[in-house]
Amino acid sequence: MQTLDLLVGTVAVVLGLAIAGGAAIDGAWLMSLAKPRMLADALGKPAARVVLGLVGLACAALGVAIAAGWRVNWG
């Protein structure tokens, strides 16, 4: 495990939890961003919050995997 893996994993976990938390509490700061606002216009606000929550949790899970040393085997 490298220090860079821990850094990237930690950043991904923090950002993923921030997105999931913002979706859970219906954060105005999250819906003021361009992409979530566009998603809310297309799907409706409740569905956009569910999608953003799932994306945030997936980002956090990926961050945990990266911090644990998981890597994609490209070859």
C-alpha positions as CSV (number, residue, x, y, z in Angstrom):
1,M,0.0,0.0,0.0
2,Q,1.4,3.4,-1.0
3,T,0.9,6.8,0.5
4,L,-0.7,8.0,-2.7
5,D,-3.3,5.2,-2.5
6,L,-4.3,6.4,1.0
7,L,-4.5,10.0,-0.1
8,V,-6.6,9.3,-3.2
9,G,-8.8,6.8,-1.2
10,T,-9.3,9.3,1.6
11,V,-10.3,12.1,-0.8
12,A,-12.7,9.8,-2.6
13,V,-14.3,8.7,0.6
14,V,-14.7,12.3,1.9
15,L,-16.2,13.6,-1.3
16,G,-18.4,10.6,-1.7
17,L,-19.8,11.0,1.8
18,A,-20.3,14.7,1.2
19,I,-22.3,14.1,-1.9
20,A,-24.3,11.3,-0.2
21,G,-24.9,13.5,2.9
22,G,-25.9,16.5,0.8
23,A,-28.4,14.3,-1.1
24,A,-29.8,12.9,2.2
25,I,-30.3,16.2,3.9
26,D,-31.5,17.9,0.7
27,G,-28.5,20.3,0.8
28,A,-29.2,23.5,-1.2
29,W,-25.4,23.7,-1.9
30,L,-25.6,20.4,-3.7
31,M,-28.6,21.3,-5.9
32,S,-27.0,24.7,-6.8
33,L,-24.3,22.9,-8.7
34,A,-24.8,22.7,-12.5
35,K,-24.9,18.9,-13.0
36,P,-27.1,18.0,-10.0
37,R,-29.5,20.8,-11.1
38,M,-29.6,19.4,-14.6
39,L,-30.3,15.9,-13.2
40,A,-33.1,17.3,-11.0
41,D,-34.6,19.0,-14.0
42,A,-34.5,15.8,-16.0
43,L,-35.7,13.3,-13.4
44,G,-37.3,15.4,-10.7
45,K,-35.7,16.4,-7.4
46,P,-36.6,13.2,-5.4
47,A,-35.1,10.9,-8.0
48,A,-32.1,13.1,-8.5
49,R,-31.4,12.9,-4.7
50,V,-31.6,9.1,-4.8
51,V,-29.2,9.0,-7.8
52,L,-26.8,11.4,-6.2
53,G,-26.9,9.5,-2.9
54,L,-26.1,6.2,-4.8
55,V,-23.2,7.9,-6.7
56,G,-21.8,9.3,-3.5
57,L,-21.9,5.9,-1.8
58,A,-20.3,4.3,-4.8
59,C,-17.6,6.9,-4.7
60,A,-17.0,6.3,-1.0
61,A,-16.8,2.5,-1.6
62,L,-14.3,3.0,-4.4
63,G,-12.2,5.2,-2.1
64,V,-12.2,2.5,0.6
65,A,-11.1,-0.1,-2.1
66,I,-8.3,2.2,-3.3
67,A,-7.1,2.9,0.2
68,A,-7.0,-0.8,0.9
69,G,-4.7,-1.3,-2.1
70,W,-7.1,-2.5,-4.8
71,R,-5.9,-1.9,-8.3
72,V,-7.3,-2.7,-11.8
73,N,-5.3,-5.3,-13.7
74,W,-5.2,-3.8,-17.2
75,G,-3.0,-6.5,-18.7
